[in-house]
Structures are given as C-alpha cells and as structure tokens.
Amino acid sequence: MTRAILEADGDLYLRCFSERVPNWGGPRRVTQAELRAVFADGWRIESIDPGRFETTIPGGFARAWLARIVRLG
C-alpha cells in the first residue's frame, strides 16, 4: 500500500521495534533482514540505523530500527 501512496523518488522514514528488544510482550519485533526483504523490489534502502523508543518498561526505552527507504520510479 505504501508504494501506491508515495511518489517515485519519495522518501519513506520508518521506525519499528527491533528484534533486540527482550520478549516482554508488546508489538512485533522486526529484523534488518525482514526490512530488506520487504523492500527488495521497487525500493532502495538508504539506511537502517539503531534507534529507540522511550517507554515505561524497565530501563526506560526499547530498541528500534530507523530506516530511510526511497521508492524507485
């Protein structure tokens, strides 16, 4: 669906929970390999960097991936 609403050469910025988050419940975790597989056709991944979500879980944050992905024309 994102491809249908994003113009060619448009940037998609994505933040998702990383598989490096302990399994305490909550949202699904995503690996870098999954991101690369989902955006393999018609997209170019510019970067996938470590990030975080501020949370109320012990430690105060959860690990994330911050990705910049470009839709190819």
N, CA, C and O atoms as a GROMACS GRO file, in nm:
protein
  292
    1MET      N    1   0.081  -0.118   0.000
    1MET     CA    2   0.000   0.000   0.000
    1MET      C    3   0.086   0.126   0.000
    1MET      O    4   0.053   0.223  -0.068
    2THR      N    5   0.196   0.126   0.074
    2THR     CA    6   0.281   0.245   0.080
    2THR      C    7   0.328   0.285  -0.058
    2THR      O    8   0.333   0.404  -0.090
    3ARG      N    9   0.361   0.187  -0.142
    3ARG     CA   10   0.408   0.217  -0.276
    3ARG      C   11   0.302   0.295  -0.355
    3ARG      O   12   0.335   0.380  -0.437
    4ALA      N   13   0.175   0.264  -0.331
    4ALA     CA   14   0.066   0.330  -0.403
    4ALA      C   15   0.046   0.475  -0.361
    4ALA      O   16  -0.008   0.554  -0.438
    5ILE      N   17   0.088   0.512  -0.241
    5ILE     CA   18   0.065   0.648  -0.193
    5ILE      C   19   0.191   0.734  -0.188
    5ILE      O   20   0.184   0.852  -0.154
    6LEU      N   21   0.305   0.677  -0.221
    6LEU     CA   22   0.431   0.752  -0.219
    6LEU      C   23   0.480   0.771  -0.361
    6LEU      O   24   0.492   0.674  -0.437
    7GLU      N   25   0.508   0.895  -0.398
    7GLU     CA   26   0.555   0.924  -0.534
    7GLU      C   27   0.692   0.860  -0.560
    7GLU      O   28   0.767   0.831  -0.467
    8ALA      N   29   0.722   0.839  -0.688
    8ALA     CA   30   0.854   0.790  -0.726
    8ALA      C   31   0.959   0.884  -0.672
    8ALA      O   32   0.941   1.006  -0.674
    9ASP      N   33   1.069   0.829  -0.624
    9ASP     CA   34   1.179   0.901  -0.561
    9ASP      C   35   1.140   0.963  -0.427
    9ASP      O   36   1.216   1.043  -0.372
   10GLY      N   37   1.023   0.927  -0.375
   10GLY     CA   38   0.981   0.976  -0.244
   10GLY      C   39   1.053   0.900  -0.134
   10GLY      O   40   1.090   0.784  -0.151
   11ASP      N   41   1.070   0.966  -0.021
   11ASP     CA   42   1.138   0.906   0.094
   11ASP      C   43   1.035   0.851   0.193
   11ASP      O   44   0.936   0.916   0.225
   12LEU      N   45   1.060   0.730   0.240
   12LEU     CA   46   0.982   0.669   0.347
   12LEU      C   47   1.072   0.661   0.469
   12LEU      O   48   1.180   0.603   0.463
   13TYR      N   49   1.028   0.719   0.579
   13TYR     CA   50   1.101   0.710   0.705
   13TYR      C   51   1.024   0.616   0.795
   13TYR      O   52   0.904   0.634   0.818
   14LEU      N   53   1.092   0.514   0.845
   14LEU     CA   54   1.027   0.408   0.920
   14LEU      C   55   1.101   0.385   1.051
   14LEU      O   56   1.223   0.375   1.054
   15ARG      N   57   1.025   0.378   1.159
   15ARG     CA   58   1.082   0.337   1.288
   15ARG      C   59   1.000   0.220   1.338
   15ARG      O   60   0.878   0.228   1.347
   16CYS      N   61   1.068   0.110   1.368
   16CYS     CA   62   0.999  -0.010   1.414
   16CYS      C   63   1.078  -0.074   1.527
   16CYS      O   64   1.197  -0.049   1.542
   17PHE      N   65   1.010  -0.154   1.606
   17PHE     CA   66   1.076  -0.223   1.715
   17PHE      C   67   1.175  -0.325   1.659
   17PHE      O   68   1.145  -0.398   1.564
   18SER      N   69   1.292  -0.330   1.719
   18SER     CA   70   1.398  -0.420   1.678
   18SER      C   71   1.384  -0.556   1.746
   18SER      O   72   1.329  -0.567   1.855
   19GLU      N   73   1.434  -0.658   1.680
   19GLU     CA   74   1.438  -0.791   1.739
   19GLU      C   75   1.529  -0.794   1.862
   19GLU      O   76   1.529  -0.893   1.936
   20ARG      N   77   1.605  -0.689   1.885
   20ARG     CA   78   1.695  -0.682   2.001
   20ARG      C   79   1.621  -0.645   2.129
   20ARG      O   80   1.682  -0.638   2.236
   21VAL      N   81   1.488  -0.621   2.120
   21VAL     CA   82   1.407  -0.593   2.239
   21VAL      C   83   1.372  -0.726   2.305
   21VAL      O   84   1.327  -0.818   2.237
   22PRO      N   85   1.393  -0.739   2.436
   22PRO     CA   86   1.354  -0.864   2.503
   22PRO      C   87   1.205  -0.891   2.484
   22PRO      O   88   1.125  -0.799   2.467
   23ASN      N   89   1.168  -1.017   2.485
   23ASN     CA   90   1.029  -1.056   2.461
   23ASN      C   91   0.946  -1.037   2.587
   23ASN      O   92   0.922  -1.133   2.660
   24TRP      N   93   0.902  -0.915   2.612
   24TRP     CA   94   0.818  -0.882   2.728
   24TRP      C   95   0.672  -0.860   2.685
   24TRP      O   96   0.593  -0.805   2.762
   25GLY      N   97   0.638  -0.901   2.565
   25GLY     CA   98   0.505  -0.875   2.512
   25GLY      C   99   0.513  -0.753   2.422
   25GLY      O  100   0.621  -0.716   2.376
   26GLY      N  101   0.399  -0.692   2.395
   26GLY     CA  102   0.401  -0.570   2.315
   26GLY      C  103   0.409  -0.597   2.167
   26GLY      O  104   0.377  -0.707   2.121
   27PRO      N  105   0.452  -0.497   2.090
   27PRO     CA  106   0.449  -0.507   1.944
   27PRO      C  107   0.547  -0.609   1.887
   27PRO      O  108   0.642  -0.651   1.953
   28ARG      N  109   0.520  -0.645   1.765
   28ARG     CA  110   0.607  -0.738   1.692
   28ARG      C  111   0.744  -0.676   1.670
   28ARG      O  112   0.754  -0.556   1.643
   29ARG      N  113   0.847  -0.756   1.680
   29ARG     CA  114   0.984  -0.711   1.653
   29ARG      C  115   1.019  -0.742   1.508
   29ARG      O  116   0.968  -0.838   1.450
   30VAL      N  117   1.108  -0.661   1.450
   30VAL     CA  118   1.146  -0.675   1.310
   30VAL      C  119   1.298  -0.680   1.300
   30VAL      O  120   1.368  -0.608   1.371
   31THR      N  121   1.349  -0.765   1.212
   31THR     CA  122   1.493  -0.772   1.188
   31THR      C  123   1.530  -0.686   1.067
   31THR      O  124   1.445  -0.652   0.985
   32GLN      N  125   1.657  -0.652   1.058
   32GLN     CA  126   1.705  -0.580   0.939
   32GLN      C  127   1.682  -0.665   0.814
   32GLN      O  128   1.646  -0.612   0.709
   33ALA      N  129   1.701  -0.795   0.826
   33ALA     CA  130   1.680  -0.883   0.710
   33ALA      C  131   1.536  -0.878   0.662
   33ALA      O  132   1.512  -0.880   0.542
   34GLU      N  133   1.440  -0.871   0.754
   34GLU     CA  134   1.299  -0.860   0.715
   34GLU      C  135   1.273  -0.730   0.642
   34GLU      O  136   1.204  -0.728   0.540
   35LEU      N  137   1.327  -0.620   0.693
   35LEU     CA  138   1.310  -0.491   0.625
   35LEU      C  139   1.366  -0.497   0.484
   35LEU      O  140   1.302  -0.452   0.389
   36ARG      N  141   1.484  -0.554   0.471
   36ARG     CA  142   1.547  -0.564   0.338
   36ARG      C  143   1.464  -0.652   0.244
   36ARG      O  144   1.453  -0.621   0.125
   37ALA      N  145   1.406  -0.758   0.295
   37ALA     CA  146   1.325  -0.847   0.212
   37ALA      C  147   1.194  -0.780   0.168
   37ALA      O  148   1.155  -0.790   0.052
   38VAL      N  149   1.128  -0.712   0.260
   38VAL     CA  150   1.001  -0.647   0.229
   38VAL      C  151   1.020  -0.536   0.126
   38VAL      O  152   0.934  -0.515   0.040
   39PHE      N  153   1.132  -0.464   0.135
   39PHE     CA  154   1.156  -0.351   0.046
   39PHE      C  155   1.259  -0.385  -0.063
   39PHE      O  156   1.333  -0.298  -0.108
   40ALA      N  157   1.262  -0.511  -0.104
   40ALA     CA  158   1.360  -0.554  -0.205
   40ALA      C  159   1.323  -0.508  -0.346
   40ALA      O  160   1.411  -0.472  -0.424
   41ASP      N  161   1.195  -0.510  -0.380
   41ASP     CA  162   1.153  -0.479  -0.516
   41ASP      C  163   1.088  -0.341  -0.524
   41ASP      O  164   0.986  -0.316  -0.460
   42GLY      N  165   1.148  -0.253  -0.603
   42GLY     CA  166   1.090  -0.122  -0.624
   42GLY      C  167   1.130  -0.017  -0.521
   42GLY      O  168   1.078   0.094  -0.521
   43TRP      N  169   1.222  -0.054  -0.435
   43TRP     CA  170   1.269   0.036  -0.329
   43TRP      C  171   1.421   0.032  -0.319
   43TRP      O  172   1.484  -0.064  -0.363
   44ARG      N  173   1.478   0.136  -0.263
   44ARG     CA  174   1.622   0.138  -0.232
   44ARG      C  175   1.636   0.178  -0.086
   44ARG      O  176   1.590   0.285  -0.045
   45ILE      N  177   1.699   0.092  -0.008
   45ILE     CA  178   1.722   0.123   0.132
   45ILE      C  179   1.846   0.210   0.143
   45ILE      O  180   1.957   0.166   0.110
   46GLU      N  181   1.827   0.332   0.188
   46GLU     CA  182   1.938   0.426   0.206
   46GLU      C  183   2.011   0.399   0.337
   46GLU      O  184   2.134   0.408   0.343
   47SER      N  185   1.935   0.367   0.442
   47SER     CA  186   1.999   0.341   0.572
   47SER      C  187   1.904   0.266   0.664
   47SER      O  188   1.782   0.281   0.655
   48ILE      N  189   1.962   0.187   0.751
   48ILE     CA  190   1.890   0.126   0.863
   48ILE      C  191   1.984   0.143   0.982
   48ILE      O  192   2.090   0.081   0.989
   49ASP      N  193   1.944   0.228   1.075
   49ASP     CA  194   2.029   0.261   1.189
   49ASP      C  195   1.961   0.223   1.320
   49ASP      O  196   1.838   0.222   1.328
   50PRO      N  197   2.040   0.192   1.423
   50PRO     CA  198   1.981   0.165   1.553
   50PRO      C  199   1.915   0.291   1.609
   50PRO      O  200   1.964   0.403   1.590
   51GLY      N  201   1.805   0.272   1.677
   51GLY     CA  202   1.735   0.382   1.743
   51GLY      C  203   1.666   0.329   1.866
   51GLY      O  204   1.697   0.220   1.914
   52ARG      N  205   1.571   0.407   1.917
   52ARG     CA  206   1.499   0.363   2.036
   52ARG      C  207   1.365   0.432   2.050
   52ARG      O  208   1.342   0.539   1.993
   53PHE      N  209   1.278   0.370   2.124
   53PHE     CA  210   1.150   0.426   2.166
   53PHE      C  211   1.161   0.451   2.316
   53PHE      O  212   1.209   0.365   2.390
   54GLU      N  213   1.119   0.567   2.362
   54GLU     CA  214   1.109   0.592   2.505
   54GLU      C  215   0.987   0.515   2.555
   54GLU      O  216   0.881   0.521   2.493
   55THR      N  217   1.001   0.444   2.667
   55THR     CA  218   0.892   0.360   2.717
   55THR      C  219   0.885   0.366   2.869
   55THR      O  220   0.967   0.430   2.935
   56THR      N  221   0.784   0.299   2.922
   56THR     CA  222   0.772   0.285   3.067
   56THR      C  223   0.819   0.148   3.114
   56THR      O  224   0.806   0.116   3.232
   57ILE      N  225   0.875   0.067   3.024
   57ILE     CA  226   0.928  -0.063   3.065
   57ILE      C  227   1.057  -0.042   3.143
   57ILE      O  228   1.118   0.064   3.133
   58PRO      N  229   1.099  -0.142   3.222
   58PRO     CA  230   1.225  -0.127   3.295
   58PRO      C  231   1.339  -0.089   3.199
   58PRO      O  232   1.355  -0.151   3.094
   59GLY      N  233   1.415   0.010   3.236
   59GLY     CA  234   1.523   0.059   3.151
   59GLY      C  235   1.484   0.186   3.079
   59GLY      O  236   1.570   0.264   3.038
   60GLY      N  237   1.354   0.210   3.061
   60GLY     CA  238   1.305   0.335   3.006
   60GLY      C  239   1.305   0.348   2.855
   60GLY      O  240   1.262   0.451   2.802
   61PHE      N  241   1.352   0.244   2.783
   61PHE     CA  242   1.348   0.252   2.638
   61PHE      C  243   1.347   0.113   2.577
   61PHE      O  244   1.383   0.015   2.642
   62ALA      N  245   1.307   0.106   2.452
   62ALA     CA  246   1.310  -0.018   2.375
   62ALA      C  247   1.389   0.008   2.247
   62ALA      O  248   1.379   0.116   2.188
   63ARG      N  249   1.465  -0.088   2.205
   63ARG     CA  250   1.547  -0.073   2.084
   63ARG      C  251   1.461  -0.071   1.959
   63ARG      O  252   1.356  -0.135   1.952
   64ALA      N  253   1.507   0.003   1.859
   64ALA     CA  254   1.432   0.020   1.735
   64ALA      C  255   1.527   0.022   1.617
   64ALA      O  256   1.649   0.032   1.633
   65TRP      N  257   1.469   0.013   1.499
   65TRP     CA  258   1.541   0.040   1.373
   65TRP      C  259   1.483   0.168   1.314
   65TRP      O  260   1.361   0.185   1.311
   66LEU      N  261   1.570   0.256   1.269
   66LEU     CA  262   1.530   0.377   1.198
   66LEU      C  263   1.576   0.360   1.054
   66LEU      O  264   1.696   0.348   1.028
   67ALA      N  265   1.481   0.357   0.963
   67ALA     CA  266   1.516   0.330   0.823
   67ALA      C  267   1.473   0.447   0.734
   67ALA      O  268   1.368   0.508   0.754
   68ARG      N  269   1.557   0.475   0.636
   68ARG     CA  270   1.521   0.568   0.528
   68ARG      C  271   1.521   0.485   0.400
   68ARG      O  272   1.622   0.426   0.362
   69ILE      N  273   1.405   0.483   0.334
   69ILE     CA  274   1.385   0.398   0.218
   69ILE      C  275   1.326   0.484   0.106
   69ILE      O  276   1.235   0.563   0.130
   70VAL      N  277   1.378   0.469  -0.016
   70VAL     CA  278   1.335   0.550  -0.129
   70VAL      C  279   1.257   0.463  -0.227
   70VAL      O  280   1.300   0.353  -0.262
   71ARG      N  281   1.142   0.514  -0.269
   71ARG     CA  282   1.064   0.443  -0.371
   71ARG      C  283   1.126   0.472  -0.507
   71ARG      O  284   1.149   0.588  -0.544
   72LEU      N  285   1.154   0.367  -0.580
   72LEU     CA  286   1.213   0.382  -0.714
   72LEU      C  287   1.104   0.412  -0.816
   72LEU      O  288   0.990   0.367  -0.803
   73GLY      N  289   1.140   0.487  -0.918
   73GLY     CA  290   1.044   0.525  -1.022
   73GLY      C  291   1.031   0.417  -1.122
   73GLY      O  292   0.955   0.431  -1.217
   0.00000   0.00000   0.00000
